[in-house]
């Protein structure tokens, strides 16, 4: 299995959620949303792998996707 930015993002999200479980505060989102996020990121990763066979183009496309989603999240949060 090739290491891609979406795989790294998914791993970071899972580590963050697991580290938040031990705190006494309420979880940021429910287990259902976490499973949905994992499935969606996995499907998007598979879609990118089917579109881009070259590993360099795959990395650039996925990094671009993560940046666009991050910027959109900030813009939506500010509005």
CORJOCOR-V128656 format. One record per backbone hydrogen bond with DSSP energy under -1.0 kcal/mol. NH is the residue of the N-H (numbers start at 0). CO is the residue of the C=O. If there is no record, write none. Layout:
# CORJOCOR-V128656
nh = {NH;NH}
co = {CO;CO}
This chain:
# CORJOCOR-V128656
nh = {7;8;9;10;11;12;13;14;15;16;17;18;19;20;33;34;35;36;37;38;39;40;41;42;43;44;45;46;47;48;49;50;51;57;58;59;60;61;62;63;64;65;66;67;68;69;70;71;72;73;74;75;76;77;78}
co = {3;4;5;6;7;8;9;10;11;12;13;14;15;16;29;30;31;32;33;34;35;36;37;38;39;40;41;42;43;44;45;46;47;53;54;55;56;57;58;59;60;61;62;63;64;65;66;67;68;69;70;71;72;73;74}
